Amino acid sequence: MSNLIFLPIVIPLLASIVAALFAKQLRGVRLFSQITAVLSLVFISGLTFYIFSEGTIVGQAGGWQAPYGISIVGDPLAMLLVTTTNVIGTAALFYAPRILERQQETFYFYGFYFLLISGVSGAFMTGDLFNLFVFFEVLLMASYGLIVLGNGKAQLRESFKYVLFNLFSSMLFIVSVAYIYSITGTVNFAQLAERVESVDQQGALTTVGVILFFVFAVKGAIFPLYYWLPNSYVVPNPVVSALFGALLTKVGIYSIIRIYTLIFVHETGVTHQLFIWLAMLTMLFGVIGALSTHNVKLIIAYNIIPAVGFMLMGVGLYSPESIAGSVYYLMHDMVIKGALFFLIGALVVAAGTKDLRQMSGVIQRYPLLGWIFFVASLILAGVPPFSGFIGKILLLEGGLAQEEFLLVIVALLSSLLILLSMMRIFVYGFWGEKMDGMSSDYKHIRKLTIPGVVLVGIAIFLGVGAEFVYPHIESISNMLYDRTEYISSVLKES
């Protein structure tokens, strides 16, 4: 059974090679990609169900036992996020042929797509700090290819900024890995968790912990290191924006959750208090950005940033309730951000413009698109009983329990401003008099709307079905808070 745990990484990696080799056979590669994604999702869902029922599965590459070999860890948190990744990715593959130009599809979109999914899945599942760096580079290489599809001037400009920021953070990442290896003699997560409390150089470890956080803060777009994100996520095609917005920053946040609940827990007064202040600033500056623009895609892109602040808030509070809130919010935000980018892509096609000041009355011709967007906006803002509310209420309970009243006030204010930014799109873009020049291709817009409808339906279930979902999130939170289960699962045969 342990060998099966490699397949969520290996399947998309092999599929990326096939898709690249046959990139010019467009009809065939579309069908191959969609069938592969669906079958992979079915397999991963079954594997995730087994892990939630029977416990963590650990695969040791090449038969080398931890901590000497490469560990791939299929614990409930990793598999939950891998499953969510594949749900969003599968929806994207059915959205892509309807939004991409033929040239963009034939220039290796499907190859880069599968490489991205492989890198993201590997980052979620690796049990090794060095290989976390490797999988980051894999997903970044795929994202470099995806961001320049279309070859526009704006894409080229933003891709330079995107690449430079990520190259700098990757350089710091590998230096941090070298330092932590020199101090502890290992890069295996489980063995690091055992050794960090016993080494003499606690000050050096705390410094490395802060540097690593800086790396993940760049990848996760945490204040003040979010400058690269908004335009970089707006200039690509909407399907690429959806993949970026739903997945890439979440890998950075996942890394923070994993490492700062498993390894760097010996000086929480330093690191975790820093997280709380940065969470507040990230929430505020993100929503300010969302309220400052009339570009509808840019509004959605800016709303990625306060969501990152909410997830960081749970790690900073560092309690079982707050960690559960971060995990719930992470899963919710992956789904709803994918849905919103899909829906905004459909809105831009329908209206023929990204400028909110030049569109109105879209709901009169496309009511399904308008009302699904309205529901998605409520979910994003955390209106009960939707999934955003469940995550936020857990985070707010954690903040109140620790008397972090300023943090709670900022979180509530940010939620209201997120709702305001989304209602601007609904009121000015969808409501009002029917605009001239609106697309009349009902069939095309409906097909663009359906993937968003599916993801919104999943987000609704995560909220109204919280009684079913939350016990699993609670078990993940307890495992993160009590590290012994993860450590024993990885090192039990070493």
N, C-alpha and C positions, 0 to 999 in steps of 0.2 A: 504493500500500500504506500510505503514511503516514496517509491519512485514516481507515483502519480502526482506528487506535489510539485514536480518540475514542469508539468505540462502547461499550466497557465502561462508560463514564461516561454516554453519551447514552441508551443503551437503557433502563437502569433509571430515568433521569430522566423520559423520555417515558412509561414504564410507570407511574410514580407519578402522573402527571397523569390517565391513563386510569383507573387504579384509584380515584383520588379522585372522579372524575366519576361513576363507576358504583358507588360504595361500597354503595349500598342494594340493588343487584342481586347478592346474596351468592353464589349458585351460579355466576353468570357471572364475577364478579370472582375467585373462587377458581380456577376453571378457567383464566381468562386469566393469572392470576399464576403458576400452576404451569407452564403451557405456556411462557410467556415466560422463566421462570427456567431451565427445562431447555434451551431453544434457546439462550439466552444463555450458559449453561455450556458447551454444545457448541462454540459459536463461540469463546469465550474460551480454551477448552482447545486448540483448533486454532491460535489466534493465539499462544498461549504456546509450543506445540511449534515453530512457525515461528521465533519469536524465539530460543529456545534453540538452534535449528539454524543460523540465518542471522545472528543478531546483533540489536542494539538497533534499535528503530524509534522515530523522533522525529517527532511531529506538531507543526506550528507553526500555531496558531489564526489564521485570517484571512490567512494567507500572509505574515505578518510574521516575519522570521527572528529567531532568538535572537541577542542577548539582548533585542531590542526588543519582541518579541511574547510570547505565552503558550506555553510549551513543555509538551507532554504527552509524557513519556518512557516508552516501553515497554521497559525493560531487564529482564533475567532476574529480578532481585529483585522489582521491582514486579509483573511478570506472575505470578510464583509466588504472591505474596500475594493478588493479585486473583482468581486461579483458586481458591485456598483459600477466600477470602471467598464466592465464588459457590457452591462446594460446600456450605459450611455454610448459606448462605442458602437454597439449594434444599431441603436437608433440613428447614429450619425451615418452609418453606411447606407441606410435607406433614405436618408435626407440628401446625401451628397450628390447622387446623379441628377437631382432636380434643381440644385443650386450651383454646381460647379460648371464652368465652361469645359468643353471637350478638351481643349488644350491643357487645362489644369488637371483633368483626370488622367490624361495620357502621360503627363510629366510626373509619373510615379507617386500620385497621391495615395494609392492603396498600399504601395510598398512602405511609404513613410508612415501611414496610418498604423499598420500592423507593428512596425518597429516601435512606434510610440507606445502602443498598448503593451508590448513586451517589456519595454523599459519601465513603464509605470508599475506594472504587475511585479516585476523584479524588485523595484524599490520598496514596495509594500511587504514583500515576502522575505527579503534577505535578512540573515541573522548575523551579518558581518559588516563592520563600518567601512572597510575598504570597498567591499562590493556594493554598498550603498552608493559610494562615489561612482563606481563603474556603471551602475544602472541609471544614475542621474545623467551621466554622459551619453548613454544610449538614448534616453528619452529626449535629451537636448539636441543630439544630432538629428533625430527625427523631426523635432520642432523647427530646427533651422531650415530643413527642406520644406516643411509645410508653410512656414511664414512667408517664403518668397514665391509661392505658387501664384502665378499671375503676372509677375515681373513688372509691377507698377513702381513708379518713383517713390511713392509713400511707403510701400512695402520695403523697398531697398533701404530707405532712410531709417525706418524703425527697426529693420532687421539688424543693422549695424549696432544700434543702441542695445538691442536685445542680446546680441552675441557678446558684446563687450562686457556688459554687466555680468552675464553668466560665466564668461571666461574668467573674470576676476574672482568671482565667488568660488569657482571650481579650483582655482589656484590656491586660495585660502583653505579650501576643503582638504586637498591632498596634503598640505603642510600640517593641518590640524591632525590628520590621521597619523602622520609621521611622528608628531610630538606625543600623541597619546600612546602610540606603540612604544616609543622610547621610555615612557614613564611606567607603563603597566606590562609591557611585553606581550600584548595581545590586541587584536581588533575584533574578536568575537564578542557580540553584544552580551551574551550570558556570562562569559568569563570576565568581561569588563565590569559587569554589575557586581561580581564577587570581589574583584581586586581593588576597585577605586576607594573603598573605605579603609583598606589596610595599607596602602602605600603611604610613604612619608611626605610626599610632595603635594599636599592638599592645595596649597596656593597655586601651584603650577596647573593642577587639574582644573581648578576653578577658572583660571585664565583660558585654558583650552576649551572649557565648556562655554565660555562667553564668545570665543572666536567661532566655535561651531555654530552657536546661535546666530551670529552675524551672517554666516554662510546660508543658513536656512531662512533667515529673515529676508535675504535678497531673493531666494527662490520662492518664498511665500508672500512676498510683497508687503512686508510689515513696515510701518513708519520708522524712520524716514526713507526707507529703501524701496519704496513702491514706484518711484518716478518712471521707471522703465515700462511698467505694465500697461497703463490704459491704452495708449496709442498702439502699442505692439499687439494688443489683443483686438483692436478695432480694424486695422488695415487689411488683415487676411480675409478670405472668403468666410461667410458666416459659419459654415460647418467646421472650419479650422478654429474660428473664434470659440465655438461651442466646446470643442475638444480642449483647447487651452484653458478656457474659463472654468470648465468643470473639473479638469484633472491636474494641470501642472502646478498651480499654487498649492493644491491639496497635498501633493507629495512633500513639499516643504513643511507644511503644518503637521502632516503625519510624522515626519522625522523628528520634529520638536516633541510631539506627544510621546513617541517611542523612547527617545534618548533621554528626555528630562523627566520621565517617570520610571525608567529602568536603570540608567547609569548615573547621571548627575543629580543625585538626590541628597548628597551629603552637605550641601551649602545652599539650601533653598531660600534662606534669608537674603542671599545675594542675587541668585539667578531668577527666582520666581517672583520676587518683588519687582525686579526689572520688567518681567513679563506683564505684570499688572499695569504698570504705567504705559508701556508701549501699546498694550491692548486698547487702553482708553484713547490714546492719540491716533492709533490706526482707525478706530471706529469714527472718530470725529473728522479726520482729514479725508477719509474715504467718502463720507456722505456729503461733505462740502464740495468735493470734486463732482459728485453725481448731480448736485443742485446747480453747478456753475456752467453746465453745457447744454446746448440744444441738439447735440448729436445723439440720437436714440441709442446707437450701439455703444457710444462712449458712456452714457448713463449706466447701462448694464455693466460695462467693464469696470467703472468706478465702484459699483456696488459689490464687486468681488472683495474690495479692500476692507470695508467694515465687517464683512463676514469672517475674514481672517482674524480681525480683532476679537470677535466673539469666541472663536476657537482658542485663541491664545489666552483669553481670559480664564478659561477652565483650567489650563495648565498652570497658570500663575496662582490660582486659588488652591490647587493641589489637594483636593478632597475627593472622596468617591463620587459625591453628587456632581461636583463641577467637572470632573473628568468624564463622567457619563454624559453631561451636557455637551462637552466638546466633541465627543464621538458621535452623539446623535446629530449635532449641528453639522459636523463634517459630512456625514452621509447625506443629510437633507440638502446641504448646499451644493454638493456635487450634482445631485439630480435636478434641483430647481435652476441652477445656473445653466446647465445644458439645455433645459426646456426653454428658458428665457432667450438664450442666443438663437435657438431654432425659431422661436416666435418672432423675434425682432428681425431676423433674416427674412421671414415671410412678410412682415410689415413693410420693410424697405422695398421689397419687390412689388408689393401691392401699391404702395404710395409713390414709388419711383424716386424717392429722396430719403436721406437720413436726417434731414433738418426738420426738427419738430415744428418750427415756425411755418413750414410750407406744407404741412399735412393736416387734414381734418376729415372727420366723417367716414373713416375707413370701416367702422363697425356697421354702417348702413349696407354696405355691399358684402362685407365678410363678417357676419355676426359671430360665427364660431371662433374665428381668430381673436376678435375683440374680447369676448367673454372669457375665453381660456386665458388670455393675457391678464385680464382683471383678476381671475382666481390665482394665477401664478404670482401676481404682485402681492396679494394678501398673504400667500404662503411665504414669500421672501421676507416680508416685513414682520412675520411672526404673529399674525392674527390668529386667535384660537378658532377652531380646534386643529389647525394645520400643523405640519411637521416643524416649521420654524418656531412655533410657539412652544412645543415640547422641549426642544433644545434650549431655548432661551429661559424657560421657567426653571429648568434644572440649574442653569448658570446663575440666574438671579438668586435662587435659594442658596447656592453655595456662597455667593457674595454677601448676602444678608447674614448667613451663619457666621461668617468671619468679620462682620461689621465693616465691610468695605463699601460704605454707603456712597462715596463719590463714584466708584466704579459702577455701582448699580444705577445711579442717576444718569451717568454717561451712556450706559447700555440702553436704558429706556428712551432717552432723548434720541440716540442714534436710530433706534427702531422706528420712531415717529418720522424722522427725517428720511429714512429709507422709503417708508410708505409714501411720503410726500413726493419724493423724486419719481417713484413709479406712477403715482396718480397723475403727475404732469403729463406723462406719455399717454395715459388712458384718456384724460380730459381733452388735451389739445390734439392728440393724434387720432384717436378713435371716435371721439364725440364731435359734436358740431355739425356744420353743413358739409355735405358731400363735396370733396375737392374735385377740381378738374384734373384730367390726365391720369386718373387712377386706373390701374390695370383691370381689365375685364376678363382675364383668363382664370375663371373660377376653378377649373380643374387643377391647374398648376398651383394656385394658392392653397387649395384644399390639401393637396399632396404635401406641400411644405408645412402645413399646420399639423398633420397627423403625428409625426414624431414628437412634437412638443406636447400634444394632447396625451400621448402615452406616458411621457415622463411626468407631466403634471398629475396624471392619475396615480402614478407611483408615489409622488410626494403627498397627495391627499391620503393615500393609504397609510403612509408613515405617520400621519397625524391622527386620523380617526381610528386607525388600528394600533395606536400606541400601547394598548393593553397587551397586545401580542408581541410587539416589537421591543418594548422597553425592557422586559426581563433579560433578553439577550444582550442588550446594551449594558445593563447593570452588571451582568456577569463579566463582560469585557472590562468594564471600569474596575471591578474588584480585582481582576487579574492584573491590570496595570498598576493599581495601587499596592497590591501585594505581589512583589516580583518573584516570589519563590517558585510559583508554578511555571513561569516562562523559563527560568534558569534550570530547573530540574528537567523540563521537557527537552531542552537542547543538550544538556550535559549528562544526561542519565546513563549513556552508554560510553562515555569517554573514560 
